[in-house]
Each structure stands twice: as C-alpha cells, then as structure tokens.
Amino acid sequence: MTNKENDTNIEFNKNVEPNLLRTKFLISLGFLLFQTIFPGLALLFLTGTDFTFSYKLPFWLMSILMLSYIILTFLITFCTYKFKWHQLDQFTYAIPFTFVIGVIYLSGYYLNSDHILIRFIIALGGAIIGIFLTSIILLLFIRKTQDKTVSNPVNII
C-alpha cells in the first residue's frame, strides 16, 4: 500500500450551521427593556407581595399572571423576530430574563423580603430553566434552517 491509498481526504462542510446574525447591542437592549424588563417590573410592582402599595392577589391569580407574562414575552419576541426587527439571538436574552423576573415575582408570595438570598437562588434556577428552553427554541430554528438548505441546495459554479 502506498501513502496515497492510506491518505483519505476528509472534507468537512464548514457551512453546516447557518450563519446566525447578531442583533446590535443597543437594539437588543431596547427590545429587552420593552419586551421583558418593563412589563415584568410593572407586574412585580403592581401585584407583587413585596411592596405595601401593590395589590395583594391570591397565588393562583399570580400564577396565571406569570404564565401569561411568559407567553406574552415569547409571542412578542417571536413576532418582532418574524418582522425582522431583531435577530434570533434576542430569544437568548428575553426568555431567561422573563423567567428570573417571574420566579422572583412568584417566590414573593411564600418568602418575604428577609429571604432575599433564597429568592435569588431560586431565580437562578428559573434562569437555568429559561436558558434550557431558549436552547430548545434555537435548536428548532437552526434545524428548520438546515432542512431548508438541504432540500434547496444552491449550485455555485
């Protein structure tokens, strides 16, 4: 056997993963503020149990509000992505921040402000859940993009 027979040329397709664009920082920050942080803080200040001036709601209603906050944030982020106002990476920030604010909001029902460290540790768990869900969303979008590129190959001559 010669060296030429032993040499196998393995060509890796460098373009397997689509070229994911990033949103500019100030645009991303603006969307994050208006899609996630401002509504979450409004929910926390108006109906949270931490403040004396807020409405005191039962836990089941707080849970429904938090769930609707998460769904609304996802839908707004998805719609603004479809309108091409920002890139796919906005999900990476919006969903975990939503879960952090939501968990802080719900944990206030059982834990008062004296247990702030415990609440932030629980919020860290919420962030991990949000990051996990964001990863699933991004993988689904990437897989859909890859399926389109495989089914519609572009011939470059």
C-alpha positions as CSV (number, residue, x, y, z in Angstrom):
1,M,0.0,0.0,0.0
2,T,1.2,3.4,-0.9
3,N,0.7,6.6,1.1
4,K,-1.8,7.8,-1.5
5,E,-4.0,4.8,-0.7
6,N,-3.8,5.4,3.0
7,D,-4.5,9.1,2.7
8,T,-8.1,9.8,2.9
9,N,-9.3,13.3,2.2
10,I,-12.0,14.2,4.6
11,E,-13.8,17.3,3.6
12,F,-15.7,18.9,6.4
13,N,-18.7,21.1,5.4
14,K,-17.9,24.3,7.2
15,N,-21.3,25.7,6.4
16,V,-23.4,23.1,8.2
17,E,-24.5,25.6,10.8
18,P,-26.3,28.6,9.3
19,N,-24.7,31.9,9.6
20,L,-26.5,33.3,12.6
21,L,-26.5,37.1,12.8
22,R,-26.4,39.0,16.0
23,T,-28.5,42.0,16.9
24,K,-26.7,45.2,17.6
25,F,-26.3,45.9,21.3
26,L,-28.5,49.0,21.7
27,I,-31.3,47.4,19.6
28,S,-31.1,44.3,21.7
29,L,-31.1,46.3,24.9
30,G,-34.1,48.3,23.8
31,F,-36.1,45.3,22.8
32,L,-35.1,43.6,26.1
33,L,-36.3,46.6,28.1
34,F,-39.6,46.9,26.4
35,Q,-40.4,43.2,25.9
36,T,-39.3,41.8,29.1
37,I,-38.0,44.0,31.9
38,F,-40.6,46.9,31.9
39,P,-43.6,44.6,31.8
40,G,-42.0,42.3,34.4
41,L,-41.2,45.1,36.8
42,A,-44.7,46.6,36.3
43,L,-46.1,43.2,37.2
44,L,-43.8,43.0,40.2
45,F,-44.6,46.5,41.5
46,L,-48.3,46.5,40.9
47,T,-49.2,43.0,42.1
48,G,-46.2,41.6,43.9
49,T,-46.3,40.9,47.6
50,D,-43.1,42.8,48.4
51,F,-44.5,46.3,48.4
52,T,-47.1,47.9,50.6
53,F,-48.6,49.9,47.8
54,S,-49.2,46.9,45.5
55,Y,-52.4,44.9,45.1
56,K,-52.4,41.7,47.1
57,L,-53.5,38.8,44.8
58,P,-54.1,35.2,45.6
59,F,-51.4,32.7,44.5
60,W,-53.5,31.2,41.7
61,L,-54.0,34.6,40.1
62,M,-50.3,35.4,40.5
63,S,-49.5,32.1,38.7
64,I,-51.8,32.9,35.8
65,L,-50.3,36.4,35.5
66,M,-46.8,35.0,35.5
67,L,-47.7,32.4,32.9
68,S,-49.4,35.0,30.7
69,Y,-46.3,37.2,31.1
70,I,-44.0,34.4,29.9
71,I,-46.3,33.6,27.0
72,L,-46.7,37.2,26.0
73,T,-43.0,37.8,26.1
74,F,-42.4,34.8,23.9
75,L,-45.1,35.9,21.4
76,I,-43.8,39.5,21.3
77,T,-40.2,38.3,20.8
78,F,-41.3,35.8,18.1
79,C,-43.4,38.4,16.3
80,T,-40.7,41.0,16.3
81,Y,-38.3,38.4,15.1
82,K,-40.6,37.5,12.2
83,F,-40.9,41.2,11.3
84,K,-37.1,41.1,11.2
85,W,-36.7,43.9,13.7
86,H,-34.0,41.8,15.5
87,Q,-32.2,38.6,15.1
88,L,-32.8,35.1,16.6
89,D,-30.3,35.8,19.5
90,Q,-32.9,38.0,21.2
91,F,-34.6,34.8,22.5
92,T,-31.3,34.1,24.3
93,Y,-31.9,37.2,26.5
94,A,-35.7,37.6,26.6
95,I,-36.7,34.2,27.8
96,P,-34.2,33.8,30.7
97,F,-34.9,37.4,32.0
98,T,-38.6,36.6,31.9
99,F,-38.1,33.5,34.0
100,V,-35.9,35.3,36.5
101,I,-38.4,38.2,37.0
102,G,-41.3,35.7,37.1
103,V,-39.7,33.5,39.7
104,I,-38.8,36.5,41.9
105,Y,-42.5,37.6,41.5
106,L,-43.9,34.2,42.5
107,S,-41.5,33.5,45.2
108,G,-42.5,36.7,47.0
109,Y,-45.8,35.0,47.9
110,Y,-44.1,32.4,50.1
111,L,-40.9,34.2,51.0
112,N,-40.8,37.7,52.4
113,S,-38.0,40.3,51.7
114,D,-36.0,38.9,54.6
115,H,-35.2,35.8,52.5
116,I,-33.8,37.7,49.5
117,L,-30.8,35.4,49.1
118,I,-33.1,32.3,48.9
119,R,-35.3,34.1,46.4
120,F,-32.3,35.0,44.2
121,I,-31.0,31.4,44.3
122,I,-34.5,30.2,43.2
123,A,-34.4,32.9,40.5
124,L,-31.1,31.4,39.3
125,G,-32.9,28.1,38.9
126,G,-35.5,30.0,36.9
127,A,-32.8,31.4,34.7
128,I,-31.4,27.9,34.1
129,I,-34.9,26.7,33.0
130,G,-35.2,29.8,30.7
131,I,-31.8,29.1,29.2
132,F,-32.7,25.4,28.6
133,L,-36.0,26.4,26.9
134,T,-34.2,29.0,24.8
135,S,-31.7,26.4,23.7
136,I,-34.5,24.2,22.6
137,I,-36.1,27.1,20.6
138,L,-32.8,28.0,19.0
139,L,-32.1,24.4,18.0
140,L,-35.5,24.1,16.4
141,F,-34.9,27.2,14.4
142,I,-31.5,26.1,13.4
143,R,-32.8,22.6,12.4
144,K,-35.5,24.2,10.3
145,T,-33.0,26.4,8.6
146,Q,-30.7,23.4,7.9
147,D,-33.6,21.4,6.5
148,K,-34.4,24.2,4.1
149,T,-30.8,24.5,2.9
150,V,-30.6,20.7,2.4
151,S,-33.8,20.5,0.5
152,N,-33.0,23.6,-1.7
153,P,-29.3,23.3,-2.4
154,V,-27.7,26.2,-4.2
155,N,-25.4,25.3,-7.1
156,I,-22.3,27.5,-7.2
157,I,-20.4,27.2,-10.4
